[in-house]
């Protein structure tokens, strides 16, 4: 039998086994407790897979339908592996937020979705090291590192969008924003010159995509086949090794200085501090550093593209935003204190997150045991429980006219009631004790980038073009690709 024919038959057989295992798994996991919860899409064990496919492309509409039909209440949507129960309504959201990790687990869900045992050769999902460093080093030193962030943002924009005259320059905006944000974030993580290395940026950005993609594929494969499929598909271990080679000189330099000077020296970086020196550089890097690589550039690039698309679709906001940036920087300069006073810039970002949030399911957990909501409904162990952002972001009791876009909604709230909505009313970064630990750094970085673009450039869509069609995959709302025209600000 020719090799190509054999490979094709093996692929068909594996595909059939995957589909069979998914069907049997759903069929035998049917539970009358779930049958009582309203379904968006098909509830039949076979047809429900059509709804699982549909959710990956039409998730925004399906979630909004569920919220509108059941709020406050529960509804379910088919996932490829299991049923996903969505909680819409403040009381039900509180039930999920308060549940202990031993009942509703984010770690077990991450292990199931990302399959680290197979995609990363048993790299564990314990992110306590990264979380502690982000909270204790990065977040506490945002003001200290702002000068570096600002400098790298400005330089990256100049490098990726060179302005040689007053002519319009066409920019593939999504890819460019990913590069700018990846480079700027890495200015704090790894410093100069590595953050400016194009190949290193590419590695960071592709790792993020591959980690999620391969995890999703392998999660649907029967366990006896996972190792085989991972060896056929995943290149993540080799990417981690590439990252080690990029980072090795910097880490070895830090180790040498710690050996010579102890815990402190004159030019010691604030946020690039090695906490402890292990016996093996490779083991330190693999366990401590590469795990967080997928956060550098991905996500923030997509989120900011949504902001820019909203601005270009609503150009009446450009001038008042520009006036605020000019007034604040004239008084405070380009400083962290100045960024904090840009309330309209902050409001426009928040409103875009509310209306076009990148993460449709900012709070998801796997039920490790039966879980009972305050309305008396119990879901069985093994259920995926999630809070859709639209449950809060389209609630008229919190946001009047929620279907309308009001870029200054939050700055007007600040003026009228002297506060912004509570974190439980704005779910862009999750909710509760597992809220994204890097959110303060990310927001600060995006505000600085937005303010810089508004103050420095004129921007518009190409003639006859508008906001590109978005794509929803695996609970993520991905902006479409578009070219945006930039030129040096004319007035």
Secondary structure, DSSP 4 states (H G I P E B T S, - for coil): --HHHHHHHHHHHHHHHHHHHHHHHHHHT--HHHHTSEESS--STTTHHHHHHHHHHHHHHHHHHHHHHHSSEEEEEE-SSSEEEEEESHHHHHHHHHS-TTTEEHHHHHHHHH-HHHHSSS-----HHHHHHIIIIIGGGHHHHHHHHHHHHHHHHHHHS--SSSS-EEEEHHHHHHHHHHHHHHHHHT-TTGGG-HHHHHHHHHHHHHHHHHHHHHHTS-HHHHHHHHHHH--HHHHHHHHHHHHHHHHHHHHHHHHHHTT--TT--SS-------S-HHHHHHHHTGGGGGGSSTTHHHHHHHHHHHHHHTTHHHHHHHHHHHHHHHHH-SSHHHHHT-HHHHHHHHHHHHHH-SBS-SEEEEESS-EE-TTS-EE-TT-EEEE-THHHHT-TTTSTTTTS--TTHHHHHHHHHSSPPPGGG--TT--GGGS-TTHHHHHHHHHHHHHHHHHHEEEEEPTT--SPPPEEETTEEEPPP-EEEEEE---
